Amino acid sequence: MTCVLGWELSRACAALEAEGFTVRCVSVSSRKGVKGNESRVIRQRQIGADAVELACSVFKTELEYQE
């Protein structure tokens, strides 16, 4: 199984599904509810012979630059 930690969620799901796995996603968020723009995989675990659970969280990946 390909390690997809840190991958963008849709890319990670596509890669694992192409390997024949069924993918289940669980969203994780901080208590502060920080806004972000990209969902990334923060945990991956096999939950069956052909099933994988991915935990994902939204991250702010575009920086706001101010002079």
PDB file of N, CA, C, O and CB in Angstrom:
ATOM      1  N   MET A   1       0.847  -1.171   0.000  1.00  0.00           N
ATOM      2  CA  MET A   1       0.000   0.000   0.000  1.00  0.00           C
ATOM      3  C   MET A   1       0.896   1.239   0.000  1.00  0.00           C
ATOM      4  O   MET A   1       1.865   1.322   0.755  1.00  0.00           O
ATOM      5  CB  MET A   1      -0.966  -0.005   1.223  1.00  0.00           C
ATOM      6  N   THR A   2       0.557   2.187  -0.851  1.00  0.00           N
ATOM      7  CA  THR A   2       1.294   3.440  -0.927  1.00  0.00           C
ATOM      8  C   THR A   2       1.022   4.279   0.316  1.00  0.00           C
ATOM      9  O   THR A   2      -0.124   4.395   0.750  1.00  0.00           O
ATOM     10  CB  THR A   2       0.915   4.218  -2.200  1.00  0.00           C
ATOM     11  N   CYS A   3       2.065   4.863   0.886  1.00  0.00           N
ATOM     12  CA  CYS A   3       1.907   5.783   2.013  1.00  0.00           C
ATOM     13  C   CYS A   3       1.484   7.129   1.438  1.00  0.00           C
ATOM     14  O   CYS A   3       2.192   7.702   0.611  1.00  0.00           O
ATOM     15  CB  CYS A   3       3.239   5.910   2.860  1.00  0.00           C
ATOM     16  N   VAL A   4       0.331   7.636   1.874  1.00  0.00           N
ATOM     17  CA  VAL A   4      -0.207   8.880   1.331  1.00  0.00           C
ATOM     18  C   VAL A   4      -0.245  10.006   2.369  1.00  0.00           C
ATOM     19  O   VAL A   4      -0.950  10.996   2.175  1.00  0.00           O
ATOM     20  CB  VAL A   4      -1.601   8.641   0.788  1.00  0.00           C
ATOM     21  N   LEU A   5       0.491   9.869   3.448  1.00  0.00           N
ATOM     22  CA  LEU A   5       0.524  10.908   4.477  1.00  0.00           C
ATOM     23  C   LEU A   5       0.995  12.223   3.877  1.00  0.00           C
ATOM     24  O   LEU A   5       2.005  12.271   3.175  1.00  0.00           O
ATOM     25  CB  LEU A   5       1.442  10.494   5.646  1.00  0.00           C
ATOM     26  N   GLY A   6       0.259  13.281   4.155  1.00  0.00           N
ATOM     27  CA  GLY A   6       0.606  14.600   3.660  1.00  0.00           C
ATOM     28  C   GLY A   6       0.052  14.910   2.281  1.00  0.00           C
ATOM     29  O   GLY A   6       0.125  16.052   1.828  1.00  0.00           O
ATOM     30  N   TRP A   7      -0.502  13.909   1.606  1.00  0.00           N
ATOM     31  CA  TRP A   7      -1.042  14.118   0.257  1.00  0.00           C
ATOM     32  C   TRP A   7      -2.352  14.879   0.327  1.00  0.00           C
ATOM     33  O   TRP A   7      -3.049  14.850   1.341  1.00  0.00           O
ATOM     34  CB  TRP A   7      -1.249  12.772  -0.468  1.00  0.00           C
ATOM     35  N   GLU A   8      -2.679  15.561  -0.762  1.00  0.00           N
ATOM     36  CA  GLU A   8      -3.982  16.190  -0.914  1.00  0.00           C
ATOM     37  C   GLU A   8      -5.002  15.050  -0.962  1.00  0.00           C
ATOM     38  O   GLU A   8      -4.747  14.022  -1.589  1.00  0.00           O
ATOM     39  CB  GLU A   8      -4.052  17.109  -2.214  1.00  0.00           C
ATOM     40  N   LEU A   9      -6.143  15.219  -0.312  1.00  0.00           N
ATOM     41  CA  LEU A   9      -7.087  14.136  -0.089  1.00  0.00           C
ATOM     42  C   LEU A   9      -7.553  13.448  -1.368  1.00  0.00           C
ATOM     43  O   LEU A   9      -7.531  12.220  -1.444  1.00  0.00           O
ATOM     44  CB  LEU A   9      -8.267  14.656   0.646  1.00  0.00           C
ATOM     45  N   SER A  10      -7.970  14.205  -2.361  1.00  0.00           N
ATOM     46  CA  SER A  10      -8.500  13.566  -3.579  1.00  0.00           C
ATOM     47  C   SER A  10      -7.426  12.751  -4.295  1.00  0.00           C
ATOM     48  O   SER A  10      -7.716  11.689  -4.846  1.00  0.00           O
ATOM     49  CB  SER A  10      -9.071  14.626  -4.535  1.00  0.00           C
ATOM     50  N   ARG A  11      -6.197  13.241  -4.288  1.00  0.00           N
ATOM     51  CA  ARG A  11      -5.085  12.502  -4.910  1.00  0.00           C
ATOM     52  C   ARG A  11      -4.798  11.212  -4.138  1.00  0.00           C
ATOM     53  O   ARG A  11      -4.541  10.169  -4.739  1.00  0.00           O
ATOM     54  CB  ARG A  11      -3.808  13.384  -4.969  1.00  0.00           C
ATOM     55  N   ALA A  12      -4.843  11.289  -2.809  1.00  0.00           N
ATOM     56  CA  ALA A  12      -4.595  10.117  -1.970  1.00  0.00           C
ATOM     57  C   ALA A  12      -5.663   9.055  -2.197  1.00  0.00           C
ATOM     58  O   ALA A  12      -5.344   7.874  -2.337  1.00  0.00           O
ATOM     59  CB  ALA A  12      -4.551  10.515  -0.489  1.00  0.00           C
ATOM     60  N   CYS A  13      -6.930   9.466  -2.233  1.00  0.00           N
ATOM     61  CA  CYS A  13      -8.026   8.517  -2.465  1.00  0.00           C
ATOM     62  C   CYS A  13      -7.886   7.843  -3.821  1.00  0.00           C
ATOM     63  O   CYS A  13      -8.053   6.629  -3.936  1.00  0.00           O
ATOM     64  CB  CYS A  13      -9.382   9.227  -2.372  1.00  0.00           C
ATOM     65  N   ALA A  14      -7.582   8.624  -4.840  1.00  0.00           N
ATOM     66  CA  ALA A  14      -7.443   8.072  -6.191  1.00  0.00           C
ATOM     67  C   ALA A  14      -6.315   7.049  -6.251  1.00  0.00           C
ATOM     68  O   ALA A  14      -6.462   6.005  -6.885  1.00  0.00           O
ATOM     69  CB  ALA A  14      -7.187   9.195  -7.207  1.00  0.00           C
ATOM     70  N   ALA A  15      -5.197   7.335  -5.601  1.00  0.00           N
ATOM     71  CA  ALA A  15      -4.056   6.417  -5.620  1.00  0.00           C
ATOM     72  C   ALA A  15      -4.392   5.099  -4.936  1.00  0.00           C
ATOM     73  O   ALA A  15      -4.057   4.032  -5.450  1.00  0.00           O
ATOM     74  CB  ALA A  15      -2.846   7.059  -4.944  1.00  0.00           C
ATOM     75  N   LEU A  16      -5.046   5.162  -3.788  1.00  0.00           N
ATOM     76  CA  LEU A  16      -5.381   3.942  -3.054  1.00  0.00           C
ATOM     77  C   LEU A  16      -6.484   3.146  -3.748  1.00  0.00           C
ATOM     78  O   LEU A  16      -6.446   1.915  -3.762  1.00  0.00           O
ATOM     79  CB  LEU A  16      -5.808   4.287  -1.633  1.00  0.00           C
ATOM     80  N   GLU A  17      -7.450   3.832  -4.313  1.00  0.00           N
ATOM     81  CA  GLU A  17      -8.506   3.141  -5.057  1.00  0.00           C
ATOM     82  C   GLU A  17      -7.941   2.444  -6.290  1.00  0.00           C
ATOM     83  O   GLU A  17      -8.405   1.367  -6.664  1.00  0.00           O
ATOM     84  CB  GLU A  17      -9.607   4.131  -5.470  1.00  0.00           C
ATOM     85  N   ALA A  18      -6.940   3.055  -6.923  1.00  0.00           N
ATOM     86  CA  ALA A  18      -6.291   2.438  -8.079  1.00  0.00           C
ATOM     87  C   ALA A  18      -5.557   1.153  -7.684  1.00  0.00           C
ATOM     88  O   ALA A  18      -5.343   0.276  -8.521  1.00  0.00           O
ATOM     89  CB  ALA A  18      -5.311   3.426  -8.726  1.00  0.00           C
ATOM     90  N   GLU A  19      -5.173   1.044  -6.412  1.00  0.00           N
ATOM     91  CA  GLU A  19      -4.525  -0.162  -5.896  1.00  0.00           C
ATOM     92  C   GLU A  19      -5.543  -1.198  -5.437  1.00  0.00           C
ATOM     93  O   GLU A  19      -5.163  -2.282  -4.994  1.00  0.00           O
ATOM     94  CB  GLU A  19      -3.595   0.194  -4.743  1.00  0.00           C
ATOM     95  N   GLY A  20      -6.839  -0.879  -5.539  1.00  0.00           N
ATOM     96  CA  GLY A  20      -7.892  -1.830  -5.194  1.00  0.00           C
ATOM     97  C   GLY A  20      -8.468  -1.684  -3.802  1.00  0.00           C
ATOM     98  O   GLY A  20      -9.233  -2.541  -3.360  1.00  0.00           O
ATOM     99  N   PHE A  21      -8.118  -0.615  -3.096  1.00  0.00           N
ATOM    100  CA  PHE A  21      -8.627  -0.403  -1.751  1.00  0.00           C
ATOM    101  C   PHE A  21      -9.918   0.401  -1.769  1.00  0.00           C
ATOM    102  O   PHE A  21     -10.118   1.258  -2.630  1.00  0.00           O
ATOM    103  CB  PHE A  21      -7.585   0.301  -0.898  1.00  0.00           C
ATOM    104  N   THR A  22     -10.786   0.118  -0.814  1.00  0.00           N
ATOM    105  CA  THR A  22     -11.939   0.956  -0.532  1.00  0.00           C
ATOM    106  C   THR A  22     -11.463   1.973   0.486  1.00  0.00           C
ATOM    107  O   THR A  22     -10.837   1.606   1.480  1.00  0.00           O
ATOM    108  CB  THR A  22     -13.181   0.120  -0.006  1.00  0.00           C
ATOM    109  N   VAL A  23     -11.747   3.243   0.256  1.00  0.00           N
ATOM    110  CA  VAL A  23     -11.230   4.306   1.128  1.00  0.00           C
ATOM    111  C   VAL A  23     -12.367   4.952   1.898  1.00  0.00           C
ATOM    112  O   VAL A  23     -13.392   5.324   1.328  1.00  0.00           O
ATOM    113  CB  VAL A  23     -10.471   5.370   0.308  1.00  0.00           C
ATOM    114  N   ARG A  24     -12.166   5.078   3.207  1.00  0.00           N
ATOM    115  CA  ARG A  24     -13.111   5.788   4.078  1.00  0.00           C
ATOM    116  C   ARG A  24     -12.376   7.000   4.635  1.00  0.00           C
ATOM    117  O   ARG A  24     -11.239   6.880   5.092  1.00  0.00           O
ATOM    118  CB  ARG A  24     -13.662   4.857   5.242  1.00  0.00           C
ATOM    119  N   CYS A  25     -13.014   8.161   4.600  1.00  0.00           N
ATOM    120  CA  CYS A  25     -12.372   9.389   5.065  1.00  0.00           C
ATOM    121  C   CYS A  25     -13.043   9.901   6.333  1.00  0.00           C
ATOM    122  O   CYS A  25     -14.266   9.858   6.473  1.00  0.00           O
ATOM    123  CB  CYS A  25     -12.414  10.466   3.972  1.00  0.00           C
ATOM    124  N   VAL A  26     -12.221  10.380   7.243  1.00  0.00           N
ATOM    125  CA  VAL A  26     -12.683  10.963   8.496  1.00  0.00           C
ATOM    126  C   VAL A  26     -12.075  12.356   8.583  1.00  0.00           C
ATOM    127  O   VAL A  26     -10.862  12.511   8.440  1.00  0.00           O
ATOM    128  CB  VAL A  26     -12.286  10.073   9.742  1.00  0.00           C
ATOM    129  N   SER A  27     -12.908  13.377   8.817  1.00  0.00           N
ATOM    130  CA  SER A  27     -12.401  14.749   8.941  1.00  0.00           C
ATOM    131  C   SER A  27     -12.036  15.054  10.373  1.00  0.00           C
ATOM    132  O   SER A  27     -12.740  14.669  11.306  1.00  0.00           O
ATOM    133  CB  SER A  27     -13.433  15.760   8.439  1.00  0.00           C
ATOM    134  N   VAL A  28     -10.928  15.750  10.539  1.00  0.00           N
ATOM    135  CA  VAL A  28     -10.434  16.162  11.851  1.00  0.00           C
ATOM    136  C   VAL A  28     -10.235  17.670  11.797  1.00  0.00           C
ATOM    137  O   VAL A  28      -9.696  18.184  10.818  1.00  0.00           O
ATOM    138  CB  VAL A  28      -9.094  15.414  12.239  1.00  0.00           C
ATOM    139  N   SER A  29     -10.666  18.391  12.840  1.00  0.00           N
ATOM    140  CA  SER A  29     -10.464  19.837  12.855  1.00  0.00           C
ATOM    141  C   SER A  29     -10.044  20.292  14.240  1.00  0.00           C
ATOM    142  O   SER A  29     -10.268  19.603  15.234  1.00  0.00           O
ATOM    143  CB  SER A  29     -11.740  20.570  12.415  1.00  0.00           C
ATOM    144  N   SER A  30      -9.437  21.452  14.285  1.00  0.00           N
ATOM    145  CA  SER A  30      -9.021  22.014  15.569  1.00  0.00           C
ATOM    146  C   SER A  30     -10.226  22.644  16.265  1.00  0.00           C
ATOM    147  O   SER A  30     -11.240  22.929  15.629  1.00  0.00           O
ATOM    148  CB  SER A  30      -7.889  23.063  15.375  1.00  0.00           C
ATOM    149  N   ARG A  31     -10.110  22.853  17.538  1.00  0.00           N
ATOM    150  CA  ARG A  31     -11.196  23.486  18.283  1.00  0.00           C
ATOM    151  C   ARG A  31     -11.420  24.921  17.832  1.00  0.00           C
ATOM    152  O   ARG A  31     -12.538  25.433  17.885  1.00  0.00           O
ATOM    153  CB  ARG A  31     -10.903  23.452  19.777  1.00  0.00           C
ATOM    154  N   LYS A  32     -10.345  25.565  17.386  1.00  0.00           N
ATOM    155  CA  LYS A  32     -10.448  26.945  16.934  1.00  0.00           C
ATOM    156  C   LYS A  32     -11.128  27.049  15.575  1.00  0.00           C
ATOM    157  O   LYS A  32     -11.608  28.121  15.205  1.00  0.00           O
ATOM    158  CB  LYS A  32      -9.073  27.575  16.870  1.00  0.00           C
ATOM    159  N   GLY A  33     -11.174  25.963  14.838  1.00  0.00           N
ATOM    160  CA  GLY A  33     -11.812  25.989  13.537  1.00  0.00           C
ATOM    161  C   GLY A  33     -11.086  26.862  12.526  1.00  0.00           C
ATOM    162  O   GLY A  33     -11.716  27.624  11.791  1.00  0.00           O
ATOM    163  N   VAL A  34      -9.781  26.755  12.487  1.00  0.00           N
ATOM    164  CA  VAL A  34      -8.974  27.566  11.578  1.00  0.00           C
ATOM    165  C   VAL A  34      -9.398  27.286  10.134  1.00  0.00           C
ATOM    166  O   VAL A  34      -9.524  26.132   9.725  1.00  0.00           O
ATOM    167  CB  VAL A  34      -7.456  27.273  11.772  1.00  0.00           C
ATOM    168  N   LYS A  35      -9.613  28.348   9.380  1.00  0.00           N
ATOM    169  CA  LYS A  35     -10.015  28.197   7.982  1.00  0.00           C
ATOM    170  C   LYS A  35      -8.809  27.795   7.144  1.00  0.00           C
ATOM    171  O   LYS A  35      -7.680  28.205   7.414  1.00  0.00           O
ATOM    172  CB  LYS A  35     -10.642  29.507   7.440  1.00  0.00           C
ATOM    173  N   GLY A  36      -9.068  26.999   6.139  1.00  0.00           N
ATOM    174  CA  GLY A  36      -8.003  26.569   5.250  1.00  0.00           C
ATOM    175  C   GLY A  36      -8.519  26.425   3.845  1.00  0.00           C
ATOM    176  O   GLY A  36      -9.675  26.730   3.552  1.00  0.00           O
ATOM    177  N   ASN A  37      -7.635  25.950   2.970  1.00  0.00           N
ATOM    178  CA  ASN A  37      -8.031  25.839   1.579  1.00  0.00           C
ATOM    179  C   ASN A  37      -7.665  24.496   0.960  1.00  0.00           C
ATOM    180  O   ASN A  37      -7.915  24.277  -0.226  1.00  0.00           O
ATOM    181  CB  ASN A  37      -7.407  26.942   0.790  1.00  0.00           C
ATOM    182  N   GLU A  38      -7.080  23.600   1.736  1.00  0.00           N
ATOM    183  CA  GLU A  38      -6.682  22.325   1.151  1.00  0.00           C
ATOM    184  C   GLU A  38      -6.743  21.223   2.198  1.00  0.00           C
ATOM    185  O   GLU A  38      -6.188  21.360   3.288  1.00  0.00           O
ATOM    186  CB  GLU A  38      -5.269  22.419   0.555  1.00  0.00           C
ATOM    187  N   SER A  39      -7.423  20.128   1.861  1.00  0.00           N
ATOM    188  CA  SER A  39      -7.558  18.995   2.765  1.00  0.00           C
ATOM    189  C   SER A  39      -6.396  18.034   2.544  1.00  0.00           C
ATOM    190  O   SER A  39      -6.157  17.583   1.424  1.00  0.00           O
ATOM    191  CB  SER A  39      -8.917  18.277   2.556  1.00  0.00           C
ATOM    192  N   ARG A  40      -5.674  17.723   3.622  1.00  0.00           N
ATOM    193  CA  ARG A  40      -4.501  16.849   3.559  1.00  0.00           C
ATOM    194  C   ARG A  40      -4.659  15.650   4.486  1.00  0.00           C
ATOM    195  O   ARG A  40      -5.327  15.731   5.516  1.00  0.00           O
ATOM    196  CB  ARG A  40      -3.234  17.629   3.921  1.00  0.00           C
ATOM    197  N   VAL A  41      -4.031  14.531   4.105  1.00  0.00           N
ATOM    198  CA  VAL A  41      -4.081  13.303   4.900  1.00  0.00           C
ATOM    199  C   VAL A  41      -3.126  13.435   6.086  1.00  0.00           C
ATOM    200  O   VAL A  41      -1.943  13.729   5.913  1.00  0.00           O
ATOM    201  CB  VAL A  41      -3.716  12.058   4.031  1.00  0.00           C
ATOM    202  N   ILE A  42      -3.660  13.212   7.303  1.00  0.00           N
ATOM    203  CA  ILE A  42      -2.823  13.273   8.501  1.00  0.00           C
ATOM    204  C   ILE A  42      -2.672  11.920   9.192  1.00  0.00           C
ATOM    205  O   ILE A  42      -1.833  11.766  10.080  1.00  0.00           O
ATOM    206  CB  ILE A  42      -3.399  14.271   9.472  1.00  0.00           C
ATOM    207  N   ARG A  43      -3.487  10.933   8.786  1.00  0.00           N
ATOM    208  CA  ARG A  43      -3.355   9.572   9.331  1.00  0.00           C
ATOM    209  C   ARG A  43      -3.879   8.585   8.298  1.00  0.00           C
ATOM    210  O   ARG A  43      -4.853   8.855   7.596  1.00  0.00           O
ATOM    211  CB  ARG A  43      -4.128   9.419  10.690  1.00  0.00           C
ATOM    212  N   GLN A  44      -3.217   7.440   8.220  1.00  0.00           N
ATOM    213  CA  GLN A  44      -3.619   6.380   7.296  1.00  0.00           C
ATOM    214  C   GLN A  44      -3.539   5.061   8.052  1.00  0.00           C
ATOM    215  O   GLN A  44      -2.530   4.758   8.689  1.00  0.00           O
ATOM    216  CB  GLN A  44      -2.714   6.356   6.005  1.00  0.00           C
ATOM    217  N   ARG A  45      -4.620   4.278   7.974  1.00  0.00           N
ATOM    218  CA  ARG A  45      -4.566   2.952   8.610  1.00  0.00           C
ATOM    219  C   ARG A  45      -5.435   1.972   7.839  1.00  0.00           C
ATOM    220  O   ARG A  45      -6.495   2.317   7.315  1.00  0.00           O
ATOM    221  CB  ARG A  45      -5.024   3.027  10.091  1.00  0.00           C
ATOM    222  N   GLN A  46      -4.956   0.756   7.789  1.00  0.00           N
ATOM    223  CA  GLN A  46      -5.702  -0.298   7.114  1.00  0.00           C
ATOM    224  C   GLN A  46      -6.738  -0.827   8.088  1.00  0.00           C
ATOM    225  O   GLN A  46      -6.412  -1.166   9.226  1.00  0.00           O
ATOM    226  CB  GLN A  46      -4.760  -1.441   6.610  1.00  0.00           C
ATOM    227  N   ILE A  47      -8.001  -0.899   7.640  1.00  0.00           N
ATOM    228  CA  ILE A  47      -9.087  -1.330   8.524  1.00  0.00           C
ATOM    229  C   ILE A  47      -9.727  -2.633   8.054  1.00  0.00           C
ATOM    230  O   ILE A  47     -10.746  -3.060   8.595  1.00  0.00           O
ATOM    231  CB  ILE A  47     -10.148  -0.243   8.617  1.00  0.00           C
ATOM    232  N   GLY A  48      -9.138  -3.250   7.066  1.00  0.00           N
ATOM    233  CA  GLY A  48      -9.632  -4.520   6.531  1.00  0.00           C
ATOM    234  C   GLY A  48      -8.680  -4.987   5.454  1.00  0.00           C
ATOM    235  O   GLY A  48      -7.714  -4.298   5.126  1.00  0.00           O
ATOM    236  N   ALA A  49      -8.947  -6.148   4.907  1.00  0.00           N
ATOM    237  CA  ALA A  49      -8.068  -6.701   3.884  1.00  0.00           C
ATOM    238  C   ALA A  49      -7.942  -5.778   2.677  1.00  0.00           C
ATOM    239  O   ALA A  49      -6.879  -5.694   2.062  1.00  0.00           O
ATOM    240  CB  ALA A  49      -8.575  -8.056   3.442  1.00  0.00           C
ATOM    241  N   ASP A  50      -9.032  -5.086   2.340  1.00  0.00           N
ATOM    242  CA  ASP A  50      -8.996  -4.200   1.174  1.00  0.00           C
ATOM    243  C   ASP A  50      -9.624  -2.846   1.476  1.00  0.00           C
ATOM    244  O   ASP A  50     -10.202  -2.211   0.594  1.00  0.00           O
ATOM    245  CB  ASP A  50      -9.712  -4.850  -0.004  1.00  0.00           C
ATOM    246  N   ALA A  51      -9.507  -2.404   2.741  1.00  0.00           N
ATOM    247  CA  ALA A  51     -10.098  -1.125   3.143  1.00  0.00           C
ATOM    248  C   ALA A  51      -9.090  -0.288   3.922  1.00  0.00           C
ATOM    249  O   ALA A  51      -8.306  -0.805   4.718  1.00  0.00           O
ATOM    250  CB  ALA A  51     -11.363  -1.356   3.990  1.00  0.00           C
ATOM    251  N   VAL A  52      -9.133   1.014   3.672  1.00  0.00           N
ATOM    252  CA  VAL A  52      -8.216   1.951   4.306  1.00  0.00           C
ATOM    253  C   VAL A  52      -9.025   3.123   4.853  1.00  0.00           C
ATOM    254  O   VAL A  52      -9.972   3.589   4.219  1.00  0.00           O
ATOM    255  CB  VAL A  52      -7.124   2.441   3.303  1.00  0.00           C
ATOM    256  N   GLU A  53      -8.641   3.590   6.035  1.00  0.00           N
ATOM    257  CA  GLU A  53      -9.239   4.783   6.594  1.00  0.00           C
ATOM    258  C   GLU A  53      -8.221   5.912   6.547  1.00  0.00           C
ATOM    259  O   GLU A  53      -7.085   5.750   6.992  1.00  0.00           O
ATOM    260  CB  GLU A  53      -9.729   4.536   8.037  1.00  0.00           C
ATOM    261  N   LEU A  54      -8.629   7.052   6.009  1.00  0.00           N
ATOM    262  CA  LEU A  54      -7.777   8.229   5.973  1.00  0.00           C
ATOM    263  C   LEU A  54      -8.387   9.305   6.853  1.00  0.00           C
ATOM    264  O   LEU A  54      -9.571   9.616   6.721  1.00  0.00           O
ATOM    265  CB  LEU A  54      -7.588   8.740   4.523  1.00  0.00           C
ATOM    266  N   ALA A  55      -7.599   9.874   7.746  1.00  0.00           N
ATOM    267  CA  ALA A  55      -8.031  11.031   8.516  1.00  0.00           C
ATOM    268  C   ALA A  55      -7.440  12.243   7.817  1.00  0.00           C
ATOM    269  O   ALA A  55      -6.258  12.263   7.474  1.00  0.00           O
ATOM    270  CB  ALA A  55      -7.579  10.944  10.035  1.00  0.00           C
ATOM    271  N   CYS A  56      -8.275  13.254   7.608  1.00  0.00           N
ATOM    272  CA  CYS A  56      -7.791  14.435   6.903  1.00  0.00           C
ATOM    273  C   CYS A  56      -8.173  15.690   7.666  1.00  0.00           C
ATOM    274  O   CYS A  56      -9.124  15.704   8.448  1.00  0.00           O
ATOM    275  CB  CYS A  56      -8.349  14.486   5.473  1.00  0.00           C
ATOM    276  N   SER A  57      -7.415  16.732   7.421  1.00  0.00           N
ATOM    277  CA  SER A  57      -7.661  18.016   8.042  1.00  0.00           C
ATOM    278  C   SER A  57      -7.411  19.105   7.009  1.00  0.00           C
ATOM    279  O   SER A  57      -6.612  18.929   6.089  1.00  0.00           O
ATOM    280  CB  SER A  57      -6.769  18.214   9.297  1.00  0.00           C
ATOM    281  N   VAL A  58      -8.091  20.218   7.165  1.00  0.00           N
ATOM    282  CA  VAL A  58      -7.925  21.330   6.239  1.00  0.00           C
ATOM    283  C   VAL A  58      -6.761  22.197   6.713  1.00  0.00           C
ATOM    284  O   VAL A  58      -6.672  22.551   7.889  1.00  0.00           O
ATOM    285  CB  VAL A  58      -9.235  22.168   6.127  1.00  0.00           C
ATOM    286  N   PHE A  59      -5.878  22.530   5.787  1.00  0.00           N
ATOM    287  CA  PHE A  59      -4.718  23.355   6.073  1.00  0.00           C
ATOM    288  C   PHE A  59      -4.742  24.603   5.209  1.00  0.00           C
ATOM    289  O   PHE A  59      -5.252  24.594   4.089  1.00  0.00           O
ATOM    290  CB  PHE A  59      -3.423  22.570   5.847  1.00  0.00           C
ATOM    291  N   LYS A  60      -4.188  25.663   5.743  1.00  0.00           N
ATOM    292  CA  LYS A  60      -4.038  26.885   4.968  1.00  0.00           C
ATOM    293  C   LYS A  60      -2.698  26.779   4.254  1.00  0.00           C
ATOM    294  O   LYS A  60      -1.647  26.887   4.887  1.00  0.00           O
ATOM    295  CB  LYS A  60      -4.122  28.181   5.877  1.00  0.00           C
ATOM    296  N   THR A  61      -2.727  26.569   2.948  1.00  0.00           N
ATOM    297  CA  THR A  61      -1.495  26.380   2.195  1.00  0.00           C
ATOM    298  C   THR A  61      -1.122  27.580   1.331  1.00  0.00           C
ATOM    299  O   THR A  61      -0.025  27.628   0.775  1.00  0.00           O
ATOM    300  CB  THR A  61      -1.617  25.167   1.333  1.00  0.00           C
ATOM    301  N   GLU A  62      -2.025  28.542   1.216  1.00  0.00           N
ATOM    302  CA  GLU A  62      -1.702  29.761   0.478  1.00  0.00           C
ATOM    303  C   GLU A  62      -1.429  30.867   1.484  1.00  0.00           C
ATOM    304  O   GLU A  62      -2.279  31.173   2.320  1.00  0.00           O
ATOM    305  CB  GLU A  62      -2.857  30.161  -0.497  1.00  0.00           C
ATOM    306  N   LEU A  63      -0.246  31.469   1.408  1.00  0.00           N
ATOM    307  CA  LEU A  63       0.153  32.501   2.351  1.00  0.00           C
ATOM    308  C   LEU A  63      -0.417  33.852   1.957  1.00  0.00           C
ATOM    309  O   LEU A  63      -0.564  34.166   0.776  1.00  0.00           O
ATOM    310  CB  LEU A  63       1.667  32.577   2.443  1.00  0.00           C
ATOM    311  N   GLU A  64      -0.731  34.633   2.956  1.00  0.00           N
ATOM    312  CA  GLU A  64      -1.175  36.001   2.728  1.00  0.00           C
ATOM    313  C   GLU A  64       0.013  36.907   2.999  1.00  0.00           C
ATOM    314  O   GLU A  64       0.476  37.008   4.135  1.00  0.00           O
ATOM    315  CB  GLU A  64      -2.406  36.377   3.633  1.00  0.00           C
ATOM    316  N   TYR A  65       0.504  37.560   1.964  1.00  0.00           N
ATOM    317  CA  TYR A  65       1.687  38.388   2.088  1.00  0.00           C
ATOM    318  C   TYR A  65       1.285  39.840   2.254  1.00  0.00           C
ATOM    319  O   TYR A  65       0.482  40.360   1.480  1.00  0.00           O
ATOM    320  CB  TYR A  65       2.601  38.216   0.874  1.00  0.00           C
ATOM    321  N   GLN A  66       1.840  40.493   3.258  1.00  0.00           N
ATOM    322  CA  GLN A  66       1.568  41.920   3.484  1.00  0.00           C
ATOM    323  C   GLN A  66       2.883  42.647   3.622  1.00  0.00           C
ATOM    324  O   GLN A  66       3.796  42.171   4.296  1.00  0.00           O
ATOM    325  CB  GLN A  66       0.683  42.142   4.746  1.00  0.00           C
ATOM    326  N   GLU A  67       2.985  43.810   2.981  1.00  0.00           N
ATOM    327  CA  GLU A  67       4.194  44.628   3.103  1.00  0.00           C
ATOM    328  C   GLU A  67       4.008  45.669   4.171  1.00  0.00           C
ATOM    329  O   GLU A  67       4.916  46.459   4.427  1.00  0.00           O
ATOM    330  CB  GLU A  67       4.545  45.296   1.774  1.00  0.00           C
TER     331      GLU A  67
END
